[in-house]
Each structure stands twice: as structure tokens, then as C-alpha cells.
Amino acid sequence: MTPVSTVRLFLIGTLLGVLGLWPGEAQAGRTKLDRELQRLVDAGSSATHRVIVRAVPGKRSALKTRLAAKKEPVNREFPRIDAVVSEVPGADLLPLSDDPSVVSISIDAPLKGHAEPGTPAGLPYSLSNSLGVSTSIYTGANIGVAVIDSGIYRSTEFSKVAAYYDFRTDGRTNSSSGDLYGHGTHVAGLIAGTGTKSPGGTYEGVAPGVRLIDLRVLDSTGGGLTSMVISAIDYAIANKGSLGIDIINMSLGHPIYEPASSDPLVAAVEAAVRAGIVVVVSAGNVGVNPATGLPGYGGITSPGNAPSAITVGATRTQSTNTRLDDTVAEYSSRGPSWYDGYAKPDLVAPGHQDVSAAASGSTLYTTYPQLLLPATNGLYLYMKLSGTSMATGVVSGAAAMVLEASRKAFPTAPRLAPNAVKAMLMFTAVRLGTIDNLTQGAGSLNPVGAIDLATSVNPATATGQMWLTSGVPETSLVDGTQLTWGQNIVWGDNIVWGDSVYYNQTAWASNIVWGDNIVWGDNIVWGDNIVWGDTFKAVWTNNIVWGDTYLGLQGSNIVWGDTSTSQAFSRSLTVMTTAR
């Protein structure tokens, strides 16, 4: 084991060991149950709980037979991750965890979108101008983005929606109800809205040429279940070719209740990446204690803890085009991820007071009329929302432009793998002052630089060889200012600096989980430059992580939240977001 890994494990182990939360312990004996189910068992719950049970590979049929014998119905089945969804009485959770065919048992956790209405402030701004991109060159044409959310409102704002499906029942139906909540429409508009009804096209999405696929999982209140999201991911994988899905956008999540290795939502995300789909997810809006206003670390939500996902935090652009005044929004969740201590988010992007399409008649539309903006015809077709949900949509649009640019530059070459897209977005990101890595990740999204890099990298190059075909500027011109690329990639235990992205590494392949132990040669930087150095120590020793309990994880000085329930989690988010 490397010295860095030893230090990292010591720091995480010291904290979690004191609290009785060491991940190794959480996977032994009865603790095949996730933390929420353990809490329910300890409380003597006799209720029936909807759970996701993962089986030992090849033992799923035996597990189903066991559940049938106990009259515990299987509602959904996910062969790709060897999992089933069932209704299990509290009294049978421990016996089920003793079954040798069972790997882990997770609550079918309620989740929600990571956007909330805030106090409207500041002038509306153009995303394209702020990002420095021009849709006259790249629009995301021929790139498919599946939006797993509350739906997409059917309007002229969305000229290219290939399919509408609803996964809120134990199955799949064609969706005809549009978007009853309004969250998915706003996110989709940031990705690919046409902006045709906005003054001068100001509210055009990042990549208006993208083909959208609407996979609905959230209801009119913005809530849903983890199994619904996994069903949508599974469908996207199965129909990647027929629907032309290149990217999945998930601006939603739930508290982390277990290590990433047993989290079924993380497993589904990793399966999608291995299938060649870029997965972009929100970090969460749990960066501020709503009672004290203090910043907090460790608020990343699932599936933002998925190693191979592009996990996105939110920046404040101050409603200006210049990047020089940008900062990370205080509510944006900071790393590290709970249990595993992964360095997240991966990068940050504009997510505060973003203007995008509104779903007429939806819950957000009718509840917050003060956030609506008039269109050119006087109708209220646009809405201003904040959150890492919005930032995630922006990054998905940028990723679509990167894929389009690569395919146009190298039409006969293999397509860029998701890990390569992630590496390019991180490598070209712009650092925001002295903000720490657990807050801003690799830096702020720089699609101009990522496109420049993508058009200079030939995916057909043999592994281990330099795939850079021409020089790249390593700076990008945005609003008259040359911005220097951060040129670092957080990979597992280390920050990879320099020109590693200029070579076709094994790491960029789809079959590699981001953070796996890859031999980088001279490009590995050990010692003081590791992300788990002084920044990580300061997180814990200075008590920056605050509160009495965190989402059911008992102890002192963890992260805020008065109970482990999703309702409390949602209330906390609402208090926090409406206060800004």
C-alpha cells in the first residue's frame, strides 16, 4: 500500500472508527443492511419495508425463490447489478441478511431533485456568453442525452425529444403527462432548450442541437424512489443503440447510507459507464447548515459518490459573463463522499439563478410565480432556479458538445469513452482562486477548452501512445480574458498533473472504474500534492463538519440533520435553499 493510501485510510478510519462507522464493519454479519435499515432494525420496526437486495452473481434465482417462499414479492429485477426489489417485513431483515446468496440489502431510498426555489436576485444572463461557447459551431448535434427526472414539458422549446417514458410504476409506460413538477423541464432546457421565445434567444440551452430522451422518475412533488431511477438507467443501457443515448443526466439523489461498493444506485451508474454512456450527476445542495449558515463537508449525495460519474457542484456567476468573479455557491455539496472518502465533486459549473424553460401548470410554476420570466410574446415560459441540478444540466450540454466535436474531427475513429470525456472536462477546468479541492473539484467548467482538446485527440490511437495530434492552447478566451486550464485530474488517491491526458491511457477505457489502480508512470504525484493532504486534515480537525447527526449516522461533529428520514433531508434542503 502506498504511503498516501495509508494516510487516507488512517484519517478516514480514525473518524469513522470512533463513530462505529468503519466501512469494513458495515459489511459484516447483520450489517449487510445499509445504515438506514440497521437503524430500523435497532428500533424494532415491524413494518414492511421496500428494499433492494443484491445477490451473489449467479444466485439471483435462489434469492427470488427464498423471497417467494416467504411471500415477499419481487417487484422489479435488475440483472445487470444482480438485484431485485422486494417488500420485506422488519422482522425478516436480519434473517435475510444471513442468507449466503445475499450480498447487501438497501432501503429503496426516496430521492429528490437538487434544485429549489431561492430568492430571485440578479439579472438574467446568457449561459453561452458566460461559458464562452458559440452554438454557431457546435450544438450537440446527433448526440443523445437521457434526462432522468420529472419529465419534459412538451413545447416549442424542445424541438428534438426522441422518446418519453415513465418509470414510476413497477414497469415502464409511455409518458404522456409531460412534467408535473417542473424540475426536469428546467434541466432539459439548460441542456438543449432552443430559447426561441426568449428575448434575443438569451435563454438558449448550452447545446440546442441535442436529441433528448425523457425518462421520468419523479412525481409532481419532485420525489421518487431509487428503484425507479435504476429502472430508467437499465432501460437507457438496454436501448443505448436504438435511442442513440450517449449521456445520462441525473440531477437528483438521496443521502449516502452505505459504501459505494454496495450502493445499488452507484452500481447502476457504473454499469452505464461500462456500457459507454457518459453519466453526469449532481453533487447535492447540502453545503450549508440551515440553522447556523456554517459550511459543511461530506454532503455529497448518492449517486454523486459513483467513482465513474461526473459529479457536479454549482457556481455563482454573479450574473456576469466574466469568469473572474465566479465562486462556488455556498449550498453546493462538498466532499469527501461518506464512507469511502472519495474526492468529489469532480468539477463545478454555473448553477445559481439559471434561467431555463418552465413547465406551464407544474408545481414549481404555480407555487413560485415570482421566479417566472416573460417570453417575447408576454407569456411566462421561463423560470429562474438554483442548485447543483442546474449545474449538472450545464455540464451535460458541454459534454454533448465535446462528443460532437470529437466525432466531427475524427469521424472514422472509435468514440470517446466516458472516462476520457470526464478527464477532458476536468483537465481543462479553470481553478477558482484558492478554494479547496473538496469544494470545487478540478475547477469550473470550461467547455471551450474541452472542445479544443477533443478536436486535438484522436481516439483511434493505440493505447499507451500520445493521441494528441496537434498543439493545444492550454488557455481559453472567455469574455476577453485568457483563462488558464487547471490541468489536474483527481484519480483515486492522487492528483494526476501535466500531460497525462495527452496519451491514450488504459484509464480512459469504459471497462475501468474511475479511480482504479492504474500505473501512470512519472505522472503520479505523491506526497504533499495529494488531495488527501492538508485540505482533508483541516476538514475534520478544525470541526468544519458540523451538527449532531447526519442522515441517521449517529455521533458528534458529523453533518447536520435531525433525523435519517428523507422528509427531514428534504426539509433541510428547503430551509437552506430558500434562505439564499
Order of alpha helices (4+ residues) and beta strands (2+ residues): alpha-alpha-beta-alpha-beta-beta-alpha-beta-beta-alpha-beta-beta-beta-alpha-beta-beta-alpha-alpha-beta-beta-alpha-beta-beta-beta-beta-beta-alpha-beta-beta-alpha-alpha-alpha-alpha-beta-beta-beta-beta-beta-alpha-beta-beta-alpha
